[in-house]
Amino acid sequence: MASELLEVSRRQGVAIVRLDDPDTRNSLSPEMLREIVAELERADADAEVGCAVLAGSDRVFAAGADIRMLAEAGANDMYLGERRGQWDAIRRVRTPVVAAVSGACLGGGLELALSCDIVLCSSRSKFGLPETQLGLIPGAGGTQLLTRVVGSVVAMDVILGGRVLDGAEAVQIGLASRAFPEDSWLEDAIAVATEVAARPAIAQLLAKESVKRALDVPLEAGIEAERRAFAMALGTDEAREGLNAFLEKRPPSWRA
């Protein structure tokens, strides 16, 4: 389906979704979020897709929410409206999602990146949550997601103090896992996503669920859930192929 806000392509089991609304610096309008959700859900339903990449341009991943929309919206619109369901849908995507960030990743843009499973960035990336200078607070998970990733000390500095993190700082504190050069960041991120996509799908799904559960449950409950997931993985055809390939000293064949 053609889109005026996104560029969508497929490559070696990877769905590449690029935000492409330069006039608004990729602001996360209701229309933009609607299309992002649709593309991620389309990738989730496609058995040939093993990973999705969300990216922007060299200069901006996403500069935040649509300020005009916020100025006209009421409290009920934000708490009960479509936007709430859109953010929930992004976090419910089961396929691994990589955020490939270059340039400005601010406000809702950072919340979008934090809603992904792996955050990769370029050396020119800038991460921040500037909402309080507008008399607001992060409203799409920023106070919760950032705190879980970097801890309350840094989260308070970013949210209350307006601190903006560059790519090197983001990697240092664990907000991003890798920073790539400015001239190759997207191809490098796609290469990471291609490696994710090449691995067996059920194992990747179970591993993703297990890692996410670690943030929400006590240690013993998480370990018990991991044991169940491991047993489930062990019973799959993928595990049989992987184990046999290792013993036979040959590359595994995951897909027919």
VEXTORKE-239281 format. One record per residue (C-alpha): z negated, x negated, y negated. Coordinates in steps of 0.1 Angstrom, whole numbers, plus 5000, padded with zeros to 4 digits. Layout:
BEGIN
[r [Z, X, Y]]
...
//
This chain:
BEGIN
[r [5000, 5000, 5000]]
[r [5010, 4986, 4966]]
[r [4982, 4979, 4941]]
[r [4981, 4971, 4904]]
[r [4947, 4956, 4907]]
[r [4949, 4935, 4939]]
[r [4972, 4911, 4956]]
[r [4969, 4914, 4994]]
[r [4984, 4893, 5021]]
[r [4978, 4882, 5057]]
[r [4978, 4847, 5072]]
[r [4968, 4836, 5107]]
[r [4943, 4864, 5113]]
[r [4929, 4863, 5077]]
[r [4932, 4891, 5052]]
[r [4934, 4876, 5017]]
[r [4924, 4900, 4989]]
[r [4928, 4886, 4954]]
[r [4915, 4905, 4923]]
[r [4943, 4906, 4898]]
[r [4935, 4924, 4866]]
[r [4936, 4896, 4840]]
[r [4934, 4920, 4810]]
[r [4898, 4929, 4820]]
[r [4890, 4895, 4836]]
[r [4888, 4913, 4869]]
[r [4861, 4937, 4858]]
[r [4847, 4958, 4886]]
[r [4858, 4992, 4874]]
[r [4855, 5022, 4897]]
[r [4892, 5018, 4905]]
[r [4889, 4981, 4913]]
[r [4859, 4987, 4936]]
[r [4877, 5016, 4952]]
[r [4906, 4994, 4961]]
[r [4884, 4965, 4972]]
[r [4866, 4989, 4996]]
[r [4899, 5003, 5009]]
[r [4913, 4968, 5017]]
[r [4881, 4955, 5033]]
[r [4879, 4987, 5055]]
[r [4916, 4983, 5063]]
[r [4909, 4947, 5074]]
[r [4878, 4958, 5094]]
[r [4899, 4983, 5113]]
[r [4926, 4958, 5121]]
[r [4920, 4940, 5154]]
[r [4943, 4911, 5143]]
[r [4920, 4903, 5114]]
[r [4891, 4880, 5122]]
[r [4881, 4872, 5086]]
[r [4887, 4884, 5051]]
[r [4888, 4864, 5019]]
[r [4879, 4879, 4985]]
[r [4892, 4858, 4956]]
[r [4902, 4860, 4920]]
[r [4922, 4836, 4898]]
[r [4915, 4800, 4889]]
[r [4897, 4811, 4858]]
[r [4878, 4841, 4869]]
[r [4865, 4856, 4901]]
[r [4851, 4887, 4884]]
[r [4834, 4888, 4850]]
[r [4812, 4918, 4858]]
[r [4812, 4955, 4855]]
[r [4834, 4976, 4833]]
[r [4813, 4976, 4801]]
[r [4832, 5006, 4786]]
[r [4825, 5026, 4817]]
[r [4788, 5016, 4816]]
[r [4785, 5026, 4780]]
[r [4798, 5061, 4788]]
[r [4780, 5066, 4820]]
[r [4747, 5085, 4825]]
[r [4718, 5075, 4847]]
[r [4728, 5101, 4874]]
[r [4763, 5086, 4875]]
[r [4749, 5052, 4884]]
[r [4722, 5064, 4908]]
[r [4740, 5091, 4926]]
[r [4777, 5086, 4919]]
[r [4806, 5069, 4938]]
[r [4797, 5034, 4927]]
[r [4766, 5033, 4948]]
[r [4786, 5042, 4979]]
[r [4812, 5016, 4971]]
[r [4787, 4988, 4970]]
[r [4771, 5000, 5002]]
[r [4805, 5001, 5019]]
[r [4812, 4965, 5010]]
[r [4780, 4954, 5026]]
[r [4787, 4974, 5057]]
[r [4820, 4956, 5065]]
[r [4815, 4941, 5100]]
[r [4844, 4915, 5098]]
[r [4832, 4882, 5083]]
[r [4840, 4881, 5046]]
[r [4844, 4849, 5026]]
[r [4840, 4849, 4988]]
[r [4863, 4823, 4973]]
[r [4851, 4818, 4938]]
[r [4867, 4799, 4909]]
[r [4858, 4803, 4872]]
[r [4836, 4830, 4860]]
[r [4815, 4848, 4886]]
[r [4791, 4869, 4864]]
[r [4771, 4901, 4867]]
[r [4788, 4924, 4892]]
[r [4811, 4895, 4901]]
[r [4781, 4875, 4914]]
[r [4768, 4906, 4932]]
[r [4802, 4910, 4949]]
[r [4801, 4873, 4960]]
[r [4765, 4877, 4972]]
[r [4776, 4908, 4993]]
[r [4800, 4885, 5013]]
[r [4790, 4864, 5042]]
[r [4801, 4829, 5030]]
[r [4804, 4819, 4994]]
[r [4828, 4790, 4986]]
[r [4835, 4778, 4951]]
[r [4855, 4754, 4930]]
[r [4841, 4727, 4907]]
[r [4849, 4750, 4877]]
[r [4829, 4780, 4890]]
[r [4802, 4796, 4868]]
[r [4776, 4819, 4883]]
[r [4753, 4841, 4863]]
[r [4736, 4875, 4860]]
[r [4735, 4882, 4822]]
[r [4727, 4919, 4823]]
[r [4693, 4917, 4805]]
[r [4711, 4906, 4773]]
[r [4727, 4940, 4773]]
[r [4694, 4958, 4778]]
[r [4702, 4963, 4815]]
[r [4693, 4947, 4848]]
[r [4715, 4938, 4877]]
[r [4723, 4971, 4894]]
[r [4744, 4963, 4925]]
[r [4719, 4943, 4944]]
[r [4716, 4912, 4922]]
[r [4678, 4911, 4920]]
[r [4675, 4914, 4957]]
[r [4704, 4894, 4970]]
[r [4700, 4864, 4947]]
[r [4663, 4862, 4954]]
[r [4669, 4862, 4991]]
[r [4694, 4834, 4988]]
[r [4678, 4810, 4962]]
[r [4642, 4822, 4960]]
[r [4623, 4839, 4931]]
[r [4619, 4809, 4909]]
[r [4656, 4802, 4904]]
[r [4664, 4840, 4905]]
[r [4640, 4845, 4876]]
[r [4656, 4817, 4856]]
[r [4691, 4831, 4862]]
[r [4681, 4868, 4855]]
[r [4655, 4865, 4828]]
[r [4666, 4832, 4813]]
[r [4703, 4836, 4814]]
[r [4708, 4804, 4833]]
[r [4745, 4798, 4844]]
[r [4750, 4777, 4874]]
[r [4781, 4755, 4880]]
[r [4797, 4749, 4913]]
[r [4777, 4718, 4921]]
[r [4744, 4735, 4913]]
[r [4753, 4765, 4933]]
[r [4758, 4744, 4964]]
[r [4727, 4724, 4957]]
[r [4705, 4755, 4957]]
[r [4723, 4773, 4985]]
[r [4741, 4800, 4965]]
[r [4774, 4786, 4978]]
[r [4779, 4765, 5009]]
[r [4808, 4743, 4997]]
[r [4825, 4734, 4964]]
[r [4862, 4725, 4965]]
[r [4884, 4707, 4940]]
[r [4900, 4728, 4912]]
[r [4935, 4722, 4925]]
[r [4929, 4733, 4961]]
[r [4899, 4757, 4961]]
[r [4918, 4787, 4974]]
[r [4937, 4769, 5002]]
[r [4905, 4752, 5012]]
[r [4887, 4785, 5014]]
[r [4915, 4801, 5034]]
[r [4913, 4771, 5058]]
[r [4876, 4779, 5063]]
[r [4884, 4816, 5068]]
[r [4911, 4806, 5093]]
[r [4885, 4787, 5114]]
[r [4862, 4817, 5113]]
[r [4891, 4841, 5123]]
[r [4901, 4818, 5152]]
[r [4867, 4822, 5170]]
[r [4860, 4851, 5194]]
[r [4856, 4883, 5175]]
[r [4826, 4898, 5193]]
[r [4806, 4866, 5192]]
[r [4813, 4864, 5155]]
[r [4803, 4900, 5149]]
[r [4770, 4896, 5169]]
[r [4762, 4863, 5151]]
[r [4768, 4878, 5117]]
[r [4745, 4908, 5125]]
[r [4718, 4884, 5138]]
[r [4718, 4862, 5108]]
[r [4717, 4892, 5084]]
[r [4688, 4906, 5104]]
[r [4668, 4874, 5098]]
[r [4664, 4884, 5062]]
[r [4650, 4918, 5070]]
[r [4626, 4916, 5100]]
[r [4596, 4894, 5111]]
[r [4605, 4863, 5131]]
[r [4595, 4877, 5165]]
[r [4615, 4908, 5160]]
[r [4645, 4888, 5149]]
[r [4643, 4865, 5179]]
[r [4640, 4895, 5202]]
[r [4671, 4910, 5187]]
[r [4689, 4877, 5190]]
[r [4681, 4876, 5227]]
[r [4696, 4910, 5232]]
[r [4727, 4900, 5212]]
[r [4730, 4868, 5233]]
[r [4729, 4888, 5265]]
[r [4755, 4912, 5251]]
[r [4778, 4883, 5242]]
[r [4773, 4866, 5276]]
[r [4787, 4898, 5293]]
[r [4820, 4897, 5274]]
[r [4854, 4885, 5285]]
[r [4853, 4862, 5255]]
[r [4822, 4844, 5268]]
[r [4838, 4841, 5303]]
[r [4869, 4825, 5288]]
[r [4849, 4802, 5266]]
[r [4826, 4789, 5293]]
[r [4854, 4785, 5318]]
[r [4876, 4767, 5293]]
[r [4848, 4743, 5286]]
[r [4842, 4736, 5323]]
[r [4880, 4732, 5329]]
[r [4884, 4710, 5299]]
[r [4911, 4731, 5283]]
[r [4914, 4750, 5250]]
[r [4902, 4786, 5252]]
[r [4926, 4815, 5248]]
[r [4909, 4842, 5229]]
[r [4937, 4867, 5224]]
[r [4966, 4878, 5246]]
//
